[in-house]
């Protein structure tokens, strides 16, 4: 078979798989004319503000525990509650982005997030607060509906850059939430953190309702059938499976770093206090700029180069981080490099999976993000075992091993 005929056969097979997975009547998705910079920035803010809601409680756990008379262990369950809520929504809520009108869905979830954040702000007991924060995790999954929404509104020529910009907002939300929560809590108490966040959600719900166009659903089947097609996409799309595994690797490295770095910075030779430790997270914001650059490279067809270089440098970053056990400069550079690589890899993966099934972008997001979240969860558990036994050097070896596992996955033959 000639190269051209093989390429044609491959394209036909991919198109057939996408059509079957999406199960949507009609022709292929029409090319979007373009999203515009204002709408791109709006969706970036939505992503960042929504995902930040999950992380506001992390620097406040001790303070909240004292307020309700519970220990640090019990207070730590607030993080678990938000993670359970978010994971549940990734699997069961995000696919609705293909079945329902997306602007309305985003608006409703932002409004619901405002309600549960307000409930957290006035919670009279710890149990009610934990329940409210679990629901905050559920509604915060709107961030993963906004990303495929941006991809659908974007033109083919700009989709990678648009997704990169929106994902940079998400990264800023993750890394900036702890600093914001610390400043607001210092000024007005921990309840004000959730109250302010609720006000932000109300404002964004109004702006989204007024500022975004109607985005018609791409799927007309039932909800149970919608969930089944997520599994069918995973079964039928080998490249989706590959990117799911690599997404788990990238998030695993990211989680290993940010789960353990607080312990390193709080102990000798650093001995930093909570405020300075929280500010240190801002070093990771350099990755936000890489997200946009990686998106542009993806638009120009350089995804494979981005992934290859990204995985190699990701593994190498752990050598820098290892030196960071005693060198602040090496630690900061290592953090910046790791976050740059993670963002470049994330954008490359999402640019590819959104092209696999244009009519099912919310469902491929579900598959990809569930795998990514699982990778982060396993990495967090591994770090909890490794750090007490082997300290910072052990954590760096674990991170390097995870990154090298990603290189092995990437080098496997395409099927």
Secondary structure, DSSP 4 states (H G I P E B T S, - for coil): --HHHHHHHHHHHHHHHHHHHHT--SSSPPPP----HHHHHHHHHHHHHHHHHHHTTGGGHHHHHHHHT--HHHHTHHHHHHHHHHHHHHHHTTTHHHHS-HHHHHHHHHHHHHHHHHHHHH-SSHHHHHHHHHHHHHHGGGHHHHHHHHHHHS-TTTHHHHHHHHHHHHHHHHHHHHHHHHHHHHHH-HHHHHHHHHHHHHHHHHHHHHHS-----S--S-HHHHHHHHHHHHHH-HHHHHHHHHHHHHHHHHHHHHHHHHHHHHSTTT---HHHHHHHGGGGGHHHHHHHHHHHHHHTT-HHHHHHHHHHHHHHHHHHHHHTTT-HHHHHHHHHHHHHHHHHHHHHHHHHHHHH-GGGHHHHHHHHHHHHHHHHHHHHHHHHHHHHHHHHHHHHHHHHHHHHHHHHHHHSPP-
